[in-house]
Amino acid sequence: MTPPPSPTSTVTAAGPQLVEGRGELSDAVIRALRTGTAPVYAPGVVLKADPWGEDLQLALYLLYELHYRGFAEVGDAREWDPDLLRLRQAMEARFLHALRTELSDAPRSVEDVFAPLLVEPVDLADSLSHQLETDGELWQLREYAALRSLYHLKEADPHVWVIPRLTGRAKAAMVAIEYDEFGAGHADRIHARLFADLMTDLDLDPAYGRYLDQAPAPLLATVNLMSLFGLHRA
């Protein structure tokens, strides 16, 4: 009888292609994923890295993506590779320290955070969607949709991780929200699918992860933050 394949032999064919690195950390992660080896990087490089920079944010995104669809020709078992997880933990600590330092005056309670978000603003002058609708040009809308696709083509996926940690009304409410996010039983109404349809209408490539190579650090940081919060019990 032929023995079953080992976990390391399983690869994800449907995942996106790996991109080129933007510095020592992302180069180390990409090289490790391509070769199936441990990441190699200089001691102290994480502590010296710009927490908001292209290199660290891309490296974090690549490691988080292993928990979603992974990458083409990368073994699925790398999701739980201890060397990659150790590097990810160090970069997360750098990222979180920067967040806490720069947001030291942020609201301290859930109520204080959500109160202004639940009020419809009267002045839309600072609204990006308003700007795109009223004064934006087609190329700006296309660029915005291409970059935002890094999140919207997996819209609401990071939030699913919180469901096992909820109980009672909170769990029921969260599942109801996710049910709508995922099309309420209709594949053509899944929000990620609707965004892919928008990209097609804008003559963009709706393939998952297609525009990762063009995504700047601020965009990567936004998606990384949701993945970080979803994966951790903090």
C-alpha positions, 0 to 999 in steps of 0.5 A, a space after each residue: 500500500 502506498 503511504 499517505 503523503 506527508 503534510 510538507 508535500 501538500 501545496 496550494 495550487 490555487 493561491 496567488 503567486 509570490 511577489 518580489 521582496 522589498 528588503 531583508 525581512 520580506 526577502 527572507 520570508 519569500 526565499 524561505 517560502 520558495 525553498 521550504 527552508 527556515 528564514 535567514 536574516 541578520 540578528 536585530 533586523 526586526 528591531 531596526 526595521 521601520 514598523 510602518 515600512 514596506 519591508 516589514 509590512 510586506 513580510 507580515 502580509 506574506 506570513 498572514 496570507 498562509 492562514 488564508 489561501 497561501 501561495 501557489 507552490 508553497 506547502 500548506 504545512 508552512 502555515 505552522 512552521 515554527 521558524 516562520 511563526 517565530 519571525 512573525 511574532 517578532 514583527 508583530 511585537 514591533 508593529 504593536 509597539 508602534 501602534 501603542 506608542 503612536 496611538 497613546 491618546 486613543 479612546 480607552 473604551 469601546 463606547 468612546 471608540 464607536 460613538 462617533 462611528 455611529 453618527 452620519 457625518 454632516 460634512 463629507 469634505 474629508 470622505 474618500 468615497 465622496 471625493 471619488 463620487 464627485 470629483 474623482 477620475 476613472 483612473 483614480 477609482 480603478 487604482 483605489 479598487 485594485 489596491 483595496 482588493 487585497 482586503 475586499 477579495 477576502 472581505 470578512 474572512 479575518 472576522 470569522 476567527 472571533 466567532 469561537 471566542 464569543 458566546 450568547 447574543 454576541 455570537 449570534 449577532 456576529 454570525 448574522 453579520 457574517 451570514 450577510 457578508 457571505 451572501 446569505 446563502 447566495 454565492 453571487 451575493 458574497 461581498 468579495 464576489 461583488 467586489 470582484 464583479 466591480 473590478 471586472 467592470 473596471 477592466 481590472 484583474 479580479 484574481 485573488 492577490 493579483 495587485 499585492 506587488 503594487 500595494 504600498 505599506 499603508 494599505 498592507 498595514 491596514 489588512 495586517 491589522 485585521 489579520 493580527 486582531 483576528 488571529 490573536 486573543 488580545 
